[in-house]
Amino acid sequence: MARCMCGLRYALLDAAAVRPARHIHQLVAIRPPPPPLPSTPQASAGSAVHAKPPIPPPPPEQPHAETSFEATALSVSASEAGDPGASLPSPEQLLDLIGKDGIAAGLNKHWQAVSLLHEQEAFSVAQVAWIFDQCRHARSLKQKGKSIDHEAALPLGARVVHLFTHFVCARIPELTAEQTTCFVEALTGALPMDEFWLFMMAKQIQDTTEKFSPLQIATISRCYADNQLEDDEFFAALSERVTRGLEQFPLSELAVFLLACAKIRFLDEALCQKAFPLFEEAARVSHLDGASLSAAVTAAALLDWRRFQALHCCRVLAQNPRELQRSVRGGDLGMGLALATVYMRNTTGARLLLPVLLEKFSEAGNSLRMSEVAMIQRRSMIIGLCAAFGLPTRSSWILPHLRVLQDTIKKLQLHLDRSRRRDQYEPSPSSFHLEVVAVLRLLNVEHHLEYPQLPFRLDIAILPDQMRRAML
């Protein structure tokens, strides 16, 4: 028996010697095999002869190329403590996973990996711009995806802006025109607004306006104006760029820029003298959409550019109710059409449009938010006051128009009365400022804008002499 046991031992040693070295290395790297259990006193000597040697564990399987990173990224994201030994994915791999999951779900799922890579400055400017590009095309992220860790007070959108603001602001001169436009649109739309970041980009934009295409100029101006970010130097630089390259701008993009200037009360007479006549040609405006036509009329009204002949724009809108419906969705467009109806030099086109416009206003309560309905209701009342006081002349108001106007105001008021939270629909200071100025112009009351009154600057001032003339 002893010789048999000795022979078995040598046979096992010889078998181990001829096993490939690679397999031994794998076994040692993973886990050494457990030692054999000691024989119990009850076990017979013969039982040891028939016992099989311990089976070595199988070599580790190589993960599939598409799933290897996912497992790593998930382990990093799931680790709350941030194991320093865990291997981080590359930025390219991480962005690929975020893109597959969707921007909101992907950022929440892999937020820790994003933060760790950002701390290592692993992201390039182009990769950060990609994240913001995905954000600007998503639904609003301002209140989505609240975290459960130390950032519990910050929704997902705020975390994204807070994480990358210093990184991008330090590299603003390196941004391309496309990247700059992407950041501007994201920070004024789906993501929380960072005014310092937007201010830094505005200064860079105004020094490099030639880099930006007409579409980018229109988009940037719209984003700043919609958020009441007023800067005369910034809009002056953009306006000079538009005036120099006016032939490069399609009418749709030119209308967007003119409306942006009107919203923040920036008047460039040189641009208006060249731009508005382009919208007076029937051949040019016949194929424009409702938003572009309405934007042109609105801009002329808010800028008090009474030389604008709006007949062809209004005729196209009146003949295409569907396009008019799209334009009515914006309260500012409704304001411009209302003002054009009553005080432009040639009101024929505006009066042609008025009945159709009022009918669409009365239907607005069924599809718009309450704040927009309240804005349209206030601006319909402006038209009503003009009719009551015979502006511009009493002959401008025929009985059918007055009846439609009265019915529209009643319907809008009833719709607002159903709401129990009316106080939330008051206008913003900037929007209300525009409405006050518009009414003063309708009444031909002289006034000053941005009047210096140390130590303040008054938005609107009516001086004593102007008041006396208005009372005559």
C-alpha positions in Angstrom: 0.0 0.0 0.0 2.8 2.4 0.8 4.4 1.8 -2.6 1.0 2.4 -4.2 0.6 5.7 -2.3 4.1 6.8 -3.3 3.4 6.0 -6.9 0.2 8.0 -6.9 2.0 11.0 -5.4 4.7 11.0 -8.1 2.1 10.6 -10.8 0.3 13.7 -9.5 3.5 15.7 -9.3 4.4 14.7 -12.9 0.9 15.8 -14.1 1.3 19.1 -12.3 4.7 19.7 -13.9 3.5 19.2 -17.4 0.4 21.5 -16.9 0.9 24.8 -18.8 2.5 27.6 -16.8 -0.3 30.0 -17.9 -2.9 27.9 -16.1 -0.9 27.8 -12.9 -0.5 31.6 -13.1 -4.2 32.0 -13.5 -4.9 29.8 -10.5 -2.5 31.6 -8.3 -3.7 35.0 -9.4 -7.3 34.2 -8.6 -7.3 31.9 -5.6 -5.0 29.1 -4.4 -6.8 25.7 -4.1 -7.8 24.8 -0.6 -5.6 22.2 1.2 -6.9 18.6 1.4 -9.0 17.9 4.5 -7.1 15.8 7.1 -8.3 12.2 7.2 -10.5 11.3 10.2 -9.6 8.4 12.4 -12.7 6.5 11.2 -11.5 6.6 7.5 -9.8 3.5 6.4 -6.5 3.5 4.6 -8.1 2.1 1.4 -10.5 5.1 1.2 -7.6 7.4 0.7 -6.5 5.4 -2.4 -9.8 6.0 -4.2 -10.2 9.7 -3.2 -10.0 12.1 -6.1 -7.7 15.2 -6.0 -9.5 18.5 -5.5 -10.9 20.0 -8.7 -9.3 23.3 -9.5 -11.6 26.3 -10.1 -12.3 27.2 -13.7 -10.3 30.1 -15.2 -12.2 33.4 -15.2 -14.3 34.1 -18.3 -13.4 37.2 -20.3 -16.4 39.6 -20.3 -17.8 40.6 -23.6 -16.4 43.8 -25.0 -19.8 45.6 -24.9 -20.5 44.6 -21.3 -17.1 45.0 -19.7 -17.3 48.8 -19.3 -21.0 48.7 -18.2 -20.1 46.5 -15.3 -17.2 48.8 -14.3 -19.3 52.0 -14.7 -22.2 50.5 -12.6 -19.8 49.5 -9.9 -18.4 53.0 -9.8 -21.8 54.6 -9.8 -23.1 52.3 -7.1 -20.2 52.9 -4.7 -21.2 55.6 -2.4 -17.8 55.7 -0.7 -15.9 56.1 -3.9 -13.5 53.2 -3.7 -10.1 54.7 -4.8 -9.1 51.3 -6.2 -12.0 51.1 -8.6 -11.0 51.7 -12.2 -12.9 54.6 -13.9 -14.2 54.4 -17.4 -12.8 56.6 -20.1 -14.9 59.8 -20.9 -15.8 58.4 -24.3 -17.2 55.2 -22.8 -19.1 57.1 -20.1 -20.7 59.4 -22.6 -21.6 56.5 -24.8 -23.5 54.9 -21.9 -25.2 58.2 -21.0 -26.3 58.6 -24.6 -27.8 55.1 -24.6 -29.7 55.6 -21.3 -30.9 59.1 -22.2 -29.4 62.3 -20.8 -31.5 62.6 -17.6 -31.5 58.9 -16.7 -27.8 58.5 -17.7 -26.5 61.4 -15.7 -28.4 60.3 -12.6 -27.2 56.7 -13.0 -23.6 57.5 -13.6 -23.3 60.8 -11.7 -20.5 59.7 -9.4 -18.4 58.6 -12.4 -19.0 61.9 -14.1 -18.0 63.8 -11.0 -14.8 61.8 -10.5 -13.7 62.2 -14.1 -14.4 65.9 -13.9 -12.2 66.2 -10.8 -9.4 64.6 -12.8 -10.1 67.1 -15.7 -10.6 64.1 -18.0 -13.3 65.7 -20.0 -12.5 67.9 -23.0 -14.5 71.1 -23.8 -16.1 69.3 -26.8 -17.3 66.5 -24.5 -18.8 68.9 -22.0 -20.5 70.7 -24.9 -22.0 67.3 -25.9 -23.5 66.9 -22.5 -25.1 70.4 -22.7 -26.3 69.7 -26.2 -28.1 66.7 -25.0 -29.6 68.7 -22.1 -30.9 71.5 -24.4 -32.8 69.0 -26.4 -34.3 67.3 -23.4 -37.3 68.4 -21.4 -36.6 70.8 -18.6 -34.1 69.4 -16.2 -34.4 72.2 -13.6 -36.4 70.1 -11.2 -35.6 66.6 -12.2 -33.5 63.9 -10.6 -33.0 64.9 -7.0 -30.0 63.2 -5.5 -30.0 61.3 -2.2 -26.4 62.1 -1.2 -24.8 65.3 0.0 -26.2 67.2 -3.0 -29.8 66.4 -1.9 -30.9 70.0 -2.3 -29.8 70.3 -5.9 -31.9 68.9 -8.8 -30.1 67.3 -11.7 -30.0 70.5 -13.8 -28.4 72.5 -11.1 -25.8 69.9 -10.4 -24.8 69.8 -14.1 -24.4 73.6 -14.2 -22.6 73.8 -10.8 -20.2 71.0 -11.8 -19.0 72.5 -15.1 -19.4 76.3 -14.7 -15.8 77.0 -13.6 -14.3 74.6 -16.2 -16.1 76.2 -19.1 -15.7 79.8 -17.9 -11.9 79.3 -17.8 -12.0 78.2 -21.4 -14.5 80.6 -23.0 -11.9 82.0 -25.6 -11.4 78.4 -26.8 -15.1 77.8 -27.5 -16.2 77.5 -31.1 -19.3 79.4 -32.3 -21.3 76.2 -32.3 -20.3 75.3 -28.7 -21.0 78.8 -27.5 -24.5 78.7 -29.0 -25.1 75.3 -27.4 -24.2 76.6 -23.9 -26.3 79.7 -24.3 -29.4 77.8 -25.4 -29.0 75.2 -22.7 -28.5 77.7 -19.9 -31.5 79.8 -20.9 -33.8 76.8 -21.6 -33.7 73.3 -20.1 -31.1 74.1 -17.4 -31.0 76.7 -14.6 -29.7 80.1 -15.8 -26.2 81.0 -14.7 -26.0 84.8 -15.3 -22.2 85.0 -14.7 -21.5 82.3 -17.2 -23.9 84.0 -19.7 -22.3 87.4 -19.1 -18.8 86.0 -19.8 -20.0 84.4 -23.0 -21.8 87.6 -24.1 -18.5 89.6 -23.8 -16.7 87.0 -25.9 -19.6 86.9 -28.5 -19.6 90.7 -28.9 -15.9 90.7 -29.7 -16.1 87.9 -32.2 -19.5 88.3 -33.9 -18.1 87.5 -37.4 -17.5 83.9 -36.2 -21.3 83.3 -35.8 -23.7 82.3 -38.5 -27.1 84.1 -39.0 -28.9 81.2 -37.3 -26.5 81.3 -34.4 -27.0 85.1 -34.1 -30.8 84.7 -34.1 -30.7 81.9 -31.5 -28.3 83.7 -29.1 -30.3 87.0 -29.3 -33.6 85.2 -28.7 -32.2 83.4 -25.7 -30.9 86.5 -24.0 -34.0 88.6 -24.8 -36.4 85.9 -23.6 -34.7 85.9 -20.2 -34.6 89.8 -20.0 -30.7 89.8 -20.1 -30.3 93.4 -21.3 -26.9 94.7 -22.3 -26.7 97.5 -24.8 -23.1 96.9 -25.8 -23.9 93.2 -26.5 -26.9 93.9 -28.6 -25.2 96.8 -30.4 -22.4 94.5 -31.5 -24.9 91.9 -32.7 -26.9 94.6 -34.5 -23.8 95.9 -36.3 -23.1 92.3 -37.4 -26.6 91.9 -38.8 -26.5 95.3 -40.6 -23.2 94.5 -42.2 -24.3 91.1 -43.4 -28.0 91.7 -43.9 -28.1 89.9 -47.3 -26.9 86.7 -45.5 -29.9 86.6 -43.2 -33.1 84.8 -44.2 -36.2 86.7 -43.3 -37.2 84.2 -40.7 -33.9 84.7 -38.8 -34.0 88.4 -39.3 -37.5 88.5 -37.8 -36.3 86.6 -34.7 -33.4 89.1 -34.2 -35.7 92.2 -34.6 -38.1 90.7 -32.1 -35.3 90.1 -29.6 -34.2 93.7 -29.9 -37.8 94.8 -29.4 -38.2 92.7 -26.3 -35.3 94.4 -24.5 -36.2 97.9 -25.9 -33.0 98.2 -28.1 -33.6 100.4 -31.2 -31.0 100.5 -34.0 -32.5 102.9 -36.5 -29.9 102.1 -39.2 -30.9 98.4 -39.0 -34.6 99.2 -38.9 -34.4 101.4 -42.0 -32.8 98.5 -44.0 -34.6 95.5 -42.5 -38.3 96.3 -42.2 -38.8 97.2 -45.9 -37.8 93.6 -46.7 -41.0 92.5 -45.0 -43.2 94.9 -47.1 -42.6 93.0 -50.3 -45.4 90.4 -51.1 -43.0 88.1 -53.0 -40.7 87.8 -50.0 -43.3 87.2 -47.3 -45.7 84.9 -49.1 -43.8 81.8 -48.0 -43.0 82.8 -44.4 -44.5 81.0 -41.5 -46.8 82.6 -39.0 -44.2 83.0 -36.3 -41.9 84.9 -38.6 -44.6 87.2 -40.0 -46.0 87.9 -36.5 -42.5 88.5 -35.2 -41.8 91.2 -37.8 -45.1 93.0 -37.1 -44.6 92.7 -33.3 -41.0 94.0 -33.5 -42.2 97.1 -35.5 -44.9 97.7 -33.0 -42.8 97.4 -29.9 -40.0 99.5 -31.4 -42.6 102.2 -32.4 -41.5 101.9 -36.0 -44.6 103.3 -37.5 -43.3 103.6 -41.0 -43.6 99.8 -41.4 -46.3 98.8 -43.9 -47.7 95.6 -42.5 -50.3 94.9 -45.1 -48.7 91.9 -46.9 -47.7 90.3 -43.6 -51.2 90.7 -42.1 -52.9 89.5 -45.3 -50.9 86.2 -45.4 -51.7 85.6 -41.7 -55.4 86.3 -42.2 -55.5 83.9 -45.1 -53.8 81.1 -43.2 -55.6 80.6 -39.9 -53.3 77.7 -39.0 -50.2 79.8 -39.2 -52.0 82.5 -37.2 -52.8 80.0 -34.5 -49.1 79.1 -34.1 -48.2 82.7 -33.8 -50.9 83.5 -31.2 -49.3 81.0 -28.8 -46.7 83.7 -27.9 -48.1 86.5 -25.8 -45.5 89.0 -27.2 -46.7 88.2 -30.7 -50.2 88.9 -29.7 -49.1 92.2 -28.2 -47.5 93.3 -31.4 -50.4 92.4 -33.5 -52.7 94.3 -31.1 -50.6 97.4 -31.2 -50.2 97.3 -35.0 -54.0 97.1 -35.3 -54.5 100.5 -33.7 -51.6 102.8 -34.3 -49.4 102.1 -37.2 -49.4 104.6 -40.0 -51.3 102.3 -42.4 -53.7 100.1 -40.3 -55.5 98.5 -43.3 -53.6 95.2 -42.9 -53.9 95.1 -39.2 -57.6 95.8 -39.2 -58.0 93.0 -41.8 -56.3 90.7 -39.4 -58.1 91.9 -36.2 -61.3 89.8 -36.4 -59.3 86.6 -37.0 -56.8 87.5 -34.3 -59.5 88.1 -31.7 -61.2 84.8 -32.6 -57.9 83.0 -31.9 -57.5 84.9 -28.7 -60.8 83.7 -27.4 -59.8 80.1 -28.1 -56.4 80.5 -26.4 -57.7 79.5 -23.0 -58.2 75.9 -24.1 -54.5 75.3 -25.0 -52.3 77.8 -23.2 -51.0 78.1 -19.7 -52.8 80.4 -17.3 -49.9 82.9 -17.3 -50.1 83.2 -21.1 -53.9 83.5 -21.0 -53.6 86.3 -18.5 -51.1 88.1 -20.8 -53.4 87.8 -23.8 -56.3 89.0 -21.7 -54.4 92.2 -20.6 -53.5 92.9 -24.2 -57.0 92.4 -25.4 -58.1 94.9 -22.9 -55.6 97.4 -24.4 -57.3 97.0 -27.7 -60.6 97.5 -25.9 -59.5 100.7 -24.3 -58.3 102.0 -27.7 -61.7 101.2 -29.1 -63.4 103.0 -26.2 -61.4 106.1 -26.7 -61.5 106.1 -30.5 -57.8 105.4 -31.2 -56.5 106.0 -33.7 -59.9 107.3 -35.0 -63.5 106.4 -34.2 -64.1 105.4 -37.8 -61.5 102.6 -37.4 -63.9 100.6 -35.2 -66.9 99.1 -37.0 -69.7 97.5 -35.0 -68.8 93.8 -35.8 -65.2 94.3 -34.6 -66.4 95.8 -31.4 -68.7 92.8 -30.8 -66.0 90.3 -31.4 -63.7 92.3 -29.1 -66.2 92.4 -26.3 -66.9 88.6 -26.6 -63.2 87.8 -26.6 -62.5 89.8 -23.4 -65.4 88.1 -21.6 -64.3 84.6 -22.6 -60.8 85.2 -21.4 -62.0 86.7 -18.1 -64.3 83.7 -17.4 -61.4 81.4 -18.1 -59.2 83.2 -15.6 -61.9 83.4 -13.0 -62.0 79.6 -12.8 -58.5 79.6 -11.4 -58.1 80.1 -7.6 -54.5 81.2 -7.9 -54.8 84.4 -10.0 -52.0 86.1 -8.2 -49.4 83.9 -9.9 -50.3 85.2 -13.3 -49.1 88.8 -12.8 -46.6 90.0 -15.4 -42.9 90.1 -14.9 -41.4 93.6 -14.4 -39.8 93.7 -17.8 -42.9 92.5 -19.6 -45.1 95.0 -17.7 -42.7 97.7 -18.6 -43.2 97.0 -22.3 -47.0 97.1 -21.8 -46.9 100.5 -20.1 -44.7 102.0 -22.7 -46.9 100.6 -25.4 -50.0 102.3 -23.9 -48.2 105.6 -23.5 -47.3 105.5 -27.2 -50.8 104.6 -28.1 -52.0 107.7 -26.3 -49.3 109.9 -27.7 -48.0 110.7 -24.3 -44.5 112.0 -24.3 -42.2 110.2 -21.9 -38.5 109.3 -21.2 -37.0 105.8 -20.9 -34.1 105.1 -18.5 -34.3 108.6 -17.1 -31.4 109.5 -14.8 -32.6 110.5 -11.3 -29.6 110.3 -9.0 -28.9 107.9 -7.4 -31.3 105.9 -9.5 -32.3 105.5 -13.1 -36.1 105.5 -13.7 -37.5 103.0 -16.2 -40.2 105.5 -17.3 -40.5 109.2 -16.5 -43.2 111.7 -17.5 -41.9 115.2 -16.8 -44.3 118.0 -15.7 -44.2 119.7 -19.1 -45.0 116.4 -20.8 -47.9 115.8 -18.4 -49.4 119.3 -19.1 -49.2 118.7 -22.9 -50.8 115.3 -22.4 -53.8 116.8 -20.5 -54.6 119.3 -23.3 
